[in-house]
Amino acid sequence: MAASEALSISVASVVEDVLQKHGNPAKGLDLESRRAEEAALRRYEAASWLRKMVGVVAAKDLPAEPSEEEFRLGLRSGMILCNVLNKVQPGAVQKVVESPNDPALIPDGAALSAYQYFENVRNFLVAVGEMGIPTFEASDLEQGGISARVVNSVLALKSYQEWKQTGGTGVWKFSGNAKPVTSVTVKQFVRKNSDPFANSLSRNSSQSEKSLNSLCHDADVSKMPSSQPLSALVHALLSDKRPEEVPQLVESVLSKVVEEFEHRIGTQNDQANQPRQVTSKDFSLSQGKSFMKSSDNSKVLVKGITASSHMYSLAQAASGYHRVLDENRRLYNEVQDLKGSIRVYCRVRPFLSGQSSQMSTIEHFEEGNIAIRAPSKYGKGLKSFSFNKVFGPSATQAEVFSDMQPLIRSVLDGYNVCIFAYGQTGSGKTYTMSGPKELTEQSQGVNYRSLGDLFCLAEKRRDAFRYDVAVQMIEIYNEQVRDLLNKIRNSSQNGLNVPEASLVPVSSTSDVIHLMNIGQRNRAVGATALNDRSSRSHSCLTVHVQGRNLTNGTTLRGCMHLVDLAGSERVDKSEVTGDRLKEAQHINKSLSALGDVIASLAQKSAHVPYRNSKLTQLLQDSLGGQAKTLMFVHISPEPEAVGETLSTLKFAERVATVELGAARVNKDSADVNELKEQIASLKAALARKGGEPAPSLHSGSSSPERCRGKGGDFSPLCSNQNSGDALIKSSRHRQPMLDVANIEANTKSTRRQKTHSFDLDELLKNSPSWPPVNSPGRNNYGDDDKDMDSGEWVDKIMVNKQDSLTKAENPFNCWETNNGNLSESFFQKYFPDGTKLYSEQSYNMFNGSNQCEVTNADYLDELDAGTSDSSEPDLLWQFNHTKLPTLSNGGSKTKKLDAKPAKSPDLSKSMIPTPSRKLPNGTPPMRNGRQISAEGKRRIANRK
Ligand SMILES: Nc1ncnc2c1ncn2[C@@H]1O[C@H](COP(=O)(O)OP(=O)(O)OP(=O)(O)O)[C@@H](O)[C@H]1O
């Protein structure tokens, strides 16, 4: 007799017990009493069935709800057993010995009668044994015998009969027993779907809570005989949990269920003197067969035995489902990361209020696939697209964020990350990145959540790392880069606004929220027919993180760009004129340039035209470098948007094919840090010798030596609330950086200067670096990288990486450092020895300036080359666009693993929806629009 055949476990009670223990371990159920109750219920079920089979007259000696003793005595003669067996399987027992006496009156041990009913019992056991039904020992019907084994055997026979009744053919296999059905506690388990596992497997992995609920619903928990319904237990358990805690919790509960189940099975095995431990595999396999035989594929009422085993299998499947899904995703992501692919998540915006009667063009979506119903104009039929993930209209902000959460960890692990939102105007880009206008905690977008998570994680790692964080917000408006967090000072001389600061240290989520509100207000927005809050610019929030390993002194620098692109829109839909047309053309141009870059990358072209727009320069290192890049592509569900939707999805699908190469960790060993400090000291000494104010590593007073800042008179937001207010106030007067640059250039002429027009490059040269670049030298970390744990995104071999210019090629030695992240000096000045120091001088250091002082740097260059070979130790803002000339010259330094052009349709112009704005005539110009435009033209003319 197989061990599994004698087992009898109720999964429902196991789940309930585990949930109760989870909710309040102190209130664990009295398992013993529960088990006794369970055994009694099973006995009643067996007795009831036997009575039903032979009729109450023949079964008069067997009460409907017998005690153990009554059960044993009632069956002791073997007559009921044999007669029932013959009904189930006619002729199974050839001759049933009828006792002349009332068997119930036969005293235990009476020899003659014992022989008579021994015959019956033996015949019964032989017959059921041949049928594959669990048997018991004849002595189990004697005093002291194990009546539970008799119960098991009877219930197995019952199960066999049910199987036969439902048309079972072939070899019957016992599938375990369940709680009995009695008149008192009717338990019917409704199977909602004949294949619940397939059903659950199609669910979103981030919806663990749903999975748990569905687990309970599938079991029809409301009908379970429990002191507390399972649903109540589930809710009690989950009520105080954060969504991100749910998956682990579910996993933990399910593994405990499995554990407990196996424990109980083991206990039963012991009781049954059958030491073989039944594995969950045995159990679910046998269950599976049994179920398939008894299922009618649509709706099956599964009672008793089957329900129990179904529950178990369901619990198992749900548990396994999460593990398998996680594993699949991890492996898939690893493959993607090894290829350096850009991840693409698609999000469908819901219909907005007042639109609900419309038909959605989204035919269906699940996991990574989406199908759009296209009208004949676009080639009638369903168009399917595949992405890493598709979020439907009802996806919450939390769900969307949870899928990209590992990236946050990556930033803290020293990786560069870029997340950007792409899509038609009004499709929900800003909603995803920031949230709706009326922001609540639930509706906060990726930006807020990322920063919140970042601080949270940093706090958790407090014992091992000390992290310093600073943020920067810019926008690209009409091909001009603007600093959204800039403290603006009105220049009394010429009336032009001057940016004062662009990088602000933050120490908490509220600092960030405050800053982002400022930045958001400063975005160029204007009314359009499609979206009255339509942004007219690309915005980018950059988060710089530096972490010092408190144990070994290594430093990690991560950087994250969160980019909300301006809306894409076809020109032919546009009716815009004037300034709006100009804006649209700029947006169009930059998105087309983005398409060109993507196309070149997809084809692995030698030359990637990054320089064609500010946007592509901004994203250069995220698109072609070592960053982990995620694109959220947004689509609207309205039929009139279907053209945009299709072209957006086509573009996005191409983006997904781009292989960027390996993301790399930015890590400096303690030795490197030490050397950098030495170099910084030497530089300071040299500067002093040259009669200039000595730069100080820790005083924050060094910036004037190299990158001249403006004489700002305010403190950072996080350290001075008043200054924050001032920042808000003054930042309303935005000024194109172009203008600022020239003012700067004109007011400073005594030192060696490099005066440029103030485009993105200029800004970046003098600001904390833009999309981080790791110079070749800096990235020679060798095996160190392997130590880094970056969550789902794995370290990779770098491919297709653009080399930065070497120092020698760098025309501006104040830009020579290419570590691509917040400079050492920044952290040394802002966070010396763990203290946030933000002096007026140090703050000035961050002020955008287009001038780089070059002082006695040749000697220092030698030093640098001999040490960290690429990393400017401090004092200078690290400019990471020094490689741009290389790129524009045809990318001669580009390393390609595979230079063979991939099959890649031209996705640039044809696929990028040409942005334009449908603006009602007479729309008021944006606040600075005209002035910027005029000034911009003047500056551009000057440059020429
Ligand atoms: N997932 C969503 N759930 C609910 N409302 C949404 C969602 N996505 C977008 N919306 C709403 O749709 C409108 C347009 O969204 P949003 O402003 O984010 O679009 P956008 O793509 O950023 O537009 P633009 O390119 O013009 O800036 C807003 O009112 C926003 O609140």
Ligand as a Chemical Component Dictionary entry (heavy atoms), coordinates in Angstrom:
data_LIG
# 
_chem_comp.id                   LIG 
_chem_comp.type                 NON-POLYMER 
_chem_comp.pdbx_formal_charge   0 
_chem_comp.three_letter_code    LIG 
# 
loop_
_chem_comp_atom.comp_id 
_chem_comp_atom.atom_id 
_chem_comp_atom.alt_atom_id 
_chem_comp_atom.type_symbol 
_chem_comp_atom.charge 
_chem_comp_atom.model_Cartn_x 
_chem_comp_atom.model_Cartn_y 
_chem_comp_atom.model_Cartn_z 
_chem_comp_atom.pdbx_ordinal 
LIG N1  N1  N 0 -2.719 56.143 -15.723 1  
LIG C1  C1  C 0 -3.513 57.218 -15.585 2  
LIG N2  N2  N 0 -4.557 57.182 -14.736 3  
LIG C2  C2  C 0 -5.363 58.249 -14.592 4  
LIG N3  N3  N 0 -5.209 59.406 -15.257 5  
LIG C3  C3  C 0 -4.192 59.495 -16.114 6  
LIG C4  C4  C 0 -3.294 58.419 -16.326 7  
LIG N4  N4  N 0 -2.387 58.784 -17.220 8  
LIG C5  C5  C 0 -2.701 60.054 -17.551 9  
LIG N5  N5  N 0 -3.772 60.465 -16.889 10 
LIG C6  C6  C 0 -4.400 61.786 -17.007 11 
LIG O1  O1  O 0 -4.410 62.112 -18.374 12 
LIG C7  C7  C 0 -4.092 63.479 -18.570 13 
LIG C8  C8  C 0 -2.878 63.621 -19.460 14 
LIG O2  O2  O 0 -1.789 63.002 -18.816 15 
LIG P1  P1  P 0 -0.330 63.649 -18.804 16 
LIG O3  O3  O 0 -0.371 65.089 -18.568 17 
LIG O4  O4  O 0 0.478  62.835 -17.868 18 
LIG O5  O5  O 0 0.087  63.371 -20.300 19 
LIG P2  P2  P 0 1.485  63.665 -20.987 20 
LIG O6  O6  O 0 1.784  62.519 -21.863 21 
LIG O7  O7  O 0 2.509  64.029 -19.981 22 
LIG O8  O8  O 0 1.140  64.905 -21.881 23 
LIG P3  P3  P 0 2.165  65.978 -22.507 24 
LIG O9  O9  O 0 3.005  65.272 -23.475 25 
LIG O10 O10 O 0 1.274  66.936 -23.172 26 
LIG O11 O11 O 0 2.923  66.513 -21.370 27 
LIG C9  C9  C 0 -3.879 64.065 -17.183 28 
LIG O12 O12 O 0 -5.092 64.641 -16.765 29 
LIG C10 C10 C 0 -3.561 62.856 -16.341 30 
LIG O13 O13 O 0 -3.913 63.038 -14.985 31 
# 
loop_
_chem_comp_bond.comp_id 
_chem_comp_bond.atom_id_1 
_chem_comp_bond.atom_id_2 
_chem_comp_bond.value_order 
_chem_comp_bond.pdbx_ordinal 
LIG N1  C1  SING 1  
LIG C1  N2  SING 2  
LIG C1  C4  DOUB 3  
LIG N2  C2  DOUB 4  
LIG C2  N3  SING 5  
LIG N3  C3  DOUB 6  
LIG C3  C4  SING 7  
LIG C3  N5  SING 8  
LIG C4  N4  SING 9  
LIG N4  C5  DOUB 10 
LIG C5  N5  SING 11 
LIG N5  C6  SING 12 
LIG C6  O1  SING 13 
LIG C6  C10 SING 14 
LIG O1  C7  SING 15 
LIG C7  C8  SING 16 
LIG C7  C9  SING 17 
LIG C8  O2  SING 18 
LIG O2  P1  SING 19 
LIG P1  O3  DOUB 20 
LIG P1  O4  SING 21 
LIG P1  O5  SING 22 
LIG O5  P2  SING 23 
LIG P2  O6  DOUB 24 
LIG P2  O7  SING 25 
LIG P2  O8  SING 26 
LIG O8  P3  SING 27 
LIG P3  O9  DOUB 28 
LIG P3  O10 SING 29 
LIG P3  O11 SING 30 
LIG C9  O12 SING 31 
LIG C9  C10 SING 32 
LIG C10 O13 SING 33 
# 
